[in-house]
Amino acid sequence: MRIVDLLKKQSIDLNAAVADKTAAIGHLVDLMEAGGNLNNKELYKERVLAREAEGSTGIGEGIAIPHAKTEAVNEPGLASMIVRDGVDYESLDDEPAHLFFMIAAPAGGADVHLEVLSRLSRMLMDDDFRDALMQAKTPEEYLSTIDKAEAEQIKAEAEEAAAEAAAEETPAEEAAPSERPFVIGVTACPTGIAHTYMAAEALENKAAAMGVDIKVETNGSGGVKNHLTEADIKRAVGVIVAVDKDVPVQRFAGKKVIFTKVANGIKIPEELIQTILDGKAPVYQGAESSSEAVAVESAEKEGVGRQIYKHLMNGVSHMLPFVIGGGILIALAFLFDMDNAGAANFGSGTPVAALLKNIGGLSFSMMMPILAGYIAMSIGERPALMPGIVGGFLATTGGSGFFGALFAGFIAGYLVLLLKKVLSVLPESLEGTKPILFYPVFGLILIGLIMTFVINPPTAIFNTWLFDSLNSMTTSSRIVLGFVLGGMMSIDFGGPINKAAYVFGTASLMSATGQAVSSGIMASVMAGGMVPPLAIALAMLIFRNKFTPKERQSTITNFIMGLSFITEGAIPFAASDPLRVIPACAIGSAVAGSLSMLFGCALPAPHGGIFVFGVITNWPMYIVSLIAGVIVAAILLGIFRKKRPQE
């Protein structure tokens, strides 16, 4: 059987136009149906989407291979399309996908087609083959290109098999030892159709380019191929186990082993091989199954604190566009309604202002659900997204707010991981049903009960206490708080400390009852974040001999970045001279933050810099606070820094 036996002309579209991933899958399913391969189109599509929920089949390099093995397939088949402009397919490299091959495999029967599909997967890793496909003008030319490349691949496979057979027949004492390092690997994915073989091909290609001998065992639907012998294992300097399902690994006990996802075999083969060559892989003690070892390896590399921070930042990064966009529209609503300042309907007194405030408020209200949803997704992958979002909504409506959303995100993520473990005992025939039925239903019930009866009541009480405490703070306490938050914005310039202060500031923009409010905390945070780039720019004008000519070329850029509240403009200077730049900037930022609190400045937007000054409470003194902080930091930079070469 050849690839062209599985791919029919009516299942090819060389000029497809699709808007997004869902539309791409829908169009491919239509092409598959046109080839007469399906007996239940909707069930097949359901299985494909279920496979995508476990992880994207967009492997990078512009390729996507959506697939499913299901009883909805009459006979094995392929559908293919080219999207010339590309489409966002959530690929491993975050680049648009252009070249698509959809695979339909029957649930039972002979697996003769699997060898053909594995060959296609390997062929797609070849740049020249992909380029030739993209240049095809007709389905006939497209099929001819595939058939020619497959013939060459079959010939190469036969020659390789003959060489291996000859090597096995050669007595050990006659075999010439290779001076090149020898690495072995295992690749496997749940369906065992595409990713298994593509990861193997990527590892083999990269090893050849690095001058390394490698043998990769594939554990696909067609069984184990290229089996690793005891001699292979003994000879190898290390093992790469890139799998998404359990494979036999006890045989590697005592060897240096990397356990990772099959996607990483495709995405970062060079990094994996180099880690083995450098001897940095840990020695495997043989205590866990391969799937458990992958999880343990990941956890040991990152540590608990790092994992929590990674999950939190995933939520924050997805939340910020909603917060920033919504917050700035609310600020603009106030700006367009200044004639009603002080009135009960301030911000909604004109049609334009009301429209902006409604849109901004809607975006702003999504802050908690998005935060919780993407924290959960970072932990439990896509099946955890929906329970996390619902948990975030429950936190908003239940009064637990920002802190409740944090709890919801982490709880939902780990709930889905628990469900995956509990439901792993179900028959394999129900595997495709888990992401679309079991995980969402049980996840929703559990997160709903936990948020309603466990998290919301005490967290809502804490939120009310915190909000009242901040409002009742004495002037001296507010100054201290502003000093600390402002200084935190200039410790790591966009790192964890900076983000902690910023997230605290954005959280203060929502009251205990869920209403958007102006915040003194947010004002001090923004002042602190604006100081570093502005102070560095001012210091470069006043203390020219303390900066090189190349550094001074960024003076205007730093002024612009500082006025726009982009703290990261200070990073190059802090990186090259941290012991002088960071303390100077942190002190100046702390001064600006404390003065902002002293003068009672408050900000209703989470971003914007100079562009939202018009809606800051007591904005003249806010400018004074900012200028004072900038001058203090600039003078300290002039004192702390040494003279630089001026050539």
VOBA-982670 format. One line per 3 residues: number of its first residue (from 1); for each residue x, y, z of C-alpha. Coordinates in steps of 0.5 Angstrom, whole numbers. Layout:
N
NUM) X:Y:Z  ...
END
This chain:
647
1) 0:0:0  2:7:-2  1:14:1
4) -3:15:-6  -7:9:-4  -10:13:2
7) -10:20:-1  -16:21:-6  -16:28:-11
10) -23:30:-8  -20:30:-1  -14:35:-3
13) -15:43:-3  -9:47:-5  -12:53:-4
16) -16:53:3  -19:59:6  -20:58:14
19) -21:63:19  -18:59:25  -17:52:28
22) -24:50:29  -25:52:22  -19:48:19
25) -21:42:22  -28:42:20  -26:43:13
28) -21:37:13  -27:33:16  -31:35:10
31) -25:33:5  -25:26:9  -32:25:8
34) -31:27:0  -26:21:0  -32:16:2
37) -28:14:8  -33:16:14  -39:13:16
40) -40:18:22  -38:25:20  -40:28:27
43) -37:22:31  -30:23:27  -30:30:28
46) -31:29:35  -26:24:36  -21:29:32
49) -23:35:37  -22:30:43  -15:29:41
52) -13:36:40  -16:37:47  -10:33:49
55) -5:37:46  -4:40:39  -2:36:33
58) 1:42:30  8:40:30  11:46:28
61) 15:48:21  8:50:19  5:43:19
64) -1:40:22  -3:33:23  -10:32:26
67) -12:25:27  -17:20:30  -17:12:30
70) -24:11:31  -30:6:29  -33:12:25
73) -28:11:20  -30:6:14  -23:5:11
76) -16:8:13  -15:15:9  -12:22:8
79) -15:29:7  -10:34:5  -10:42:4
82) -6:48:4  -7:54:7  -3:59:3
85) -4:65:8  -3:60:14  -8:60:20
88) -7:60:28  -7:52:30  -4:53:37
91) 3:49:34  9:47:38  13:53:35
94) 7:58:36  8:59:28  2:59:23
97) 0:52:20  0:52:12  1:44:11
100) -5:40:13  -5:32:13  -11:29:16
103) -11:22:18  -17:17:19  -16:10:22
106) -21:5:23  -21:3:30  -21:-5:29
109) -18:-9:23  -11:-10:20  -6:-4:21
112) -3:-5:14  -4:3:13  0:5:20
115) 7:3:16  4:8:11  2:13:15
118) 9:13:19  13:14:13  9:20:11
121) 10:23:18  18:22:17  17:25:10
124) 14:31:13  20:32:17  24:34:10
127) 24:41:8  25:40:1  19:35:1
130) 15:40:4  17:46:-1  15:41:-7
133) 8:40:-4  7:48:-3  9:49:-10
136) 4:44:-13  -1:47:-17  -6:41:-18
139) -8:35:-14  -5:31:-20  2:34:-19
142) 1:34:-11  0:27:-11  6:26:-16
145) 10:29:-11  8:25:-6  9:19:-10
148) 16:20:-12  18:22:-5  15:16:-2
151) 19:11:-7  26:15:-5  24:14:2
154) 22:6:1  29:5:-3  32:9:3
157) 29:4:8  30:-2:4  38:0:4
160) 38:1:12  34:-5:13  40:-9:9
163) 45:-5:12  42:-7:19  42:-14:17
166) 49:-15:15  51:-12:21  47:-17:26
169) 50:-22:22  57:-20:23  61:-23:29
172) 62:-18:34  70:-18:34  70:-16:26
175) 65:-10:27  69:-4:27  68:0:33
178) 65:7:32  69:13:35  62:17:35
181) 58:18:41  52:13:41  45:15:44
184) 39:11:44  31:13:45  24:11:45
187) 18:15:42  11:14:43  4:18:43
190) -3:15:45  -5:14:38  2:12:35
193) 0:15:28  4:21:27  8:24:33
196) 11:18:35  15:17:28  16:25:27
199) 20:25:34  24:19:32  25:23:25
202) 27:29:28  32:26:33  35:22:28
205) 36:28:23  39:32:29  44:27:31
208) 46:26:24  48:34:24  51:33:30
211) 56:28:29  52:23:33  50:16:32
214) 43:14:35  38:9:35  30:10:36
217) 25:5:38  18:7:36  12:5:40
220) 6:6:35  0:3:33  3:-2:29
223) 7:-4:35  15:-3:37  19:-2:31
226) 27:-1:31  27:-5:38  33:-3:43
229) 37:-9:44  41:-11:51  47:-9:47
232) 45:-2:44  43:-1:52  50:-3:54
235) 53:1:49  49:8:49  52:14:53
238) 45:16:55  37:15:53  32:20:51
241) 25:17:53  20:22:49  13:19:50
244) 6:21:52  4:14:54  7:8:58
247) 13:4:55  18:-1:58  23:3:62
250) 26:-2:67  31:-4:62  34:3:63
253) 36:3:70  43:5:72  43:9:65
256) 43:17:64  36:18:62  32:24:60
259) 24:23:61  20:28:57  14:29:52
262) 14:26:45  13:34:43  19:36:45
265) 23:30:41  20:34:35  21:41:38
268) 28:41:41  32:35:39  38:38:39
271) 37:40:46  36:33:49  42:30:45
274) 46:35:48  44:34:55  46:27:54
277) 52:28:51  54:33:57  53:28:62
280) 47:32:65  42:27:65  40:24:72
283) 41:17:73  35:13:72  34:8:78
286) 28:5:75  23:7:81  17:9:76
289) 13:8:70  15:12:64  9:17:65
292) 10:18:72  18:19:71  16:24:66
295) 12:28:71  17:27:76  23:29:71
298) 19:36:70  17:37:77  25:36:79
301) 27:41:74  23:46:76  21:45:83
304) 15:47:87  16:54:87  18:55:80
307) 12:51:78  7:55:82  10:62:79
310) 10:59:72  2:57:73  1:64:76
313) 4:68:70  1:64:65  -6:66:68
316) -3:73:69  0:74:62  -7:72:59
319) -11:76:64  -7:83:63  -10:84:56
322) -17:84:59  -15:88:65  -11:93:61
325) -16:94:55  -22:95:59  -18:99:64
328) -16:104:59  -23:104:56  -26:106:63
331) -21:111:64  -22:114:57  -30:114:59
334) -28:119:65  -24:123:60  -30:124:55
337) -34:126:61  -30:131:65  -36:135:65
340) -40:131:70  -34:130:74  -37:129:81
343) -44:127:79  -47:120:81  -46:118:73
346) -39:120:72  -36:116:66  -43:115:63
349) -46:122:62  -45:122:55  -47:117:50
352) -39:116:48  -37:115:55  -43:110:57
355) -41:106:51  -33:106:53  -35:105:60
358) -40:99:58  -34:96:53  -29:97:58
361) -33:94:64  -35:88:60  -27:87:59
364) -25:88:66  -30:83:69  -27:78:65
367) -21:79:69  -22:74:74  -25:68:70
370) -19:69:65  -14:69:70  -17:62:74
373) -18:59:67  -11:60:64  -8:58:71
376) -12:51:71  -10:50:64  -2:51:65
379) -3:45:70  -8:41:67  -8:43:60
382) -14:44:56  -19:40:59  -18:44:66
385) -19:51:62  -27:51:63  -27:49:70
388) -22:54:71  -26:60:68  -33:58:71
391) -29:58:78  -26:65:76  -34:67:75
394) -36:64:81  -30:67:85  -33:74:82
397) -40:73:84  -39:70:90  -35:76:93
400) -28:72:94  -25:76:88  -18:76:86
403) -16:71:91  -22:67:90  -20:67:83
406) -13:64:84  -15:59:89  -20:57:83
409) -15:56:78  -10:52:82  -16:48:85
412) -19:47:78  -12:45:75  -10:40:80
415) -18:37:80  -17:35:73  -10:32:74
418) -14:28:79  -19:26:75  -14:24:69
421) -11:19:74  -18:16:77  -21:15:70
424) -15:12:67  -18:5:69  -24:6:64
427) -23:2:58  -19:5:52  -26:5:48
430) -28:11:52  -21:15:51  -24:20:47
433) -30:21:51  -26:23:57  -24:30:54
436) -31:32:52  -35:29:57  -32:26:64
439) -27:32:65  -32:38:64  -38:35:67
442) -34:32:73  -29:38:73  -35:43:73
445) -39:39:79  -33:39:83  -30:46:82
448) -37:49:83  -38:45:90  -31:47:92
451) -32:55:90  -39:55:93  -38:52:100
454) -31:52:101  -27:58:98  -32:63:97
457) -35:64:104  -28:65:108  -25:69:102
460) -30:74:101  -30:75:109  -22:76:108
463) -23:81:102  -28:85:105  -23:86:111
466) -17:87:107  -21:93:103  -24:96:109
469) -17:96:112  -14:99:106  -19:104:106
472) -18:106:113  -11:106:113  -7:112:116
475) -3:117:112  3:114:115  1:107:113
478) -1:109:106  6:112:105  10:106:107
481) 5:101:103  7:106:97  14:106:99
484) 15:98:98  10:97:92  14:103:88
487) 21:100:90  18:93:88  17:95:81
490) 24:97:80  28:91:83  27:86:77
493) 24:90:72  19:85:69  21:79:74
496) 17:76:79  18:82:84  16:87:79
499) 10:82:77  8:81:84  7:89:86
502) 3:90:79  -2:84:80  -3:87:87
505) -4:94:84  -9:91:79  -13:87:84
508) -14:93:88  -18:96:82  -24:92:83
511) -28:93:90  -30:87:95  -37:88:91
514) -34:87:84  -34:94:82  -28:98:78
517) -25:103:83  -20:108:82  -14:106:87
520) -8:109:90  -5:103:90  -5:102:83
523) -3:110:82  4:108:87  5:102:83
526) 5:106:76  9:111:79  14:106:81
529) 14:103:74  15:109:70  21:112:74
532) 27:107:72  27:109:64  26:116:66
535) 31:116:71  36:113:66  35:117:61
538) 35:124:65  42:121:68  45:120:61
541) 43:128:60  46:130:66  52:125:67
544) 54:124:60  61:121:62  58:116:66
547) 55:113:60  58:110:54  56:114:47
550) 53:107:45  49:107:52  47:115:50
553) 44:113:44  38:110:48  36:117:51
556) 30:118:47  28:111:47  28:111:55
559) 24:117:55  19:114:51  19:108:55
562) 18:111:61  13:116:60  9:109:57
565) 10:106:63  14:100:60  19:99:66
568) 23:94:62  27:100:58  32:99:64
571) 34:92:63  40:93:59  43:98:64
574) 41:94:70  44:87:67  51:91:65
577) 51:94:72  46:91:77  50:93:83
580) 49:101:82  43:101:77  38:97:81
583) 39:100:88  39:107:85  32:106:81
586) 29:102:87  30:108:91  27:113:86
589) 21:109:85  20:108:92  20:115:93
592) 15:116:87  10:111:90  10:114:97
595) 9:121:95  4:119:91  0:115:97
598) 2:122:101  -2:126:96  -8:122:95
601) -7:120:88  -11:115:85  -12:111:78
604) -18:108:75  -13:104:70  -8:99:70
607) -4:102:65  -3:108:60  3:112:63
610) 2:119:61  -4:118:57  -8:116:63
613) -6:122:67  -12:126:66  -16:121:70
616) -12:121:76  -14:124:82  -10:130:84
619) -6:129:78  -2:135:79  1:132:85
622) 2:125:82  7:129:76  10:132:82
625) 11:125:85  14:122:79  19:128:78
628) 21:127:85  23:120:84  26:121:77
631) 31:126:80  33:122:86  34:116:82
634) 38:120:77  42:123:82  44:117:85
637) 46:114:78  51:120:77  54:118:84
640) 54:111:84  56:109:77  63:110:75
643) 66:114:69  65:110:62  70:110:56
646) 68:116:51  71:113:45
END
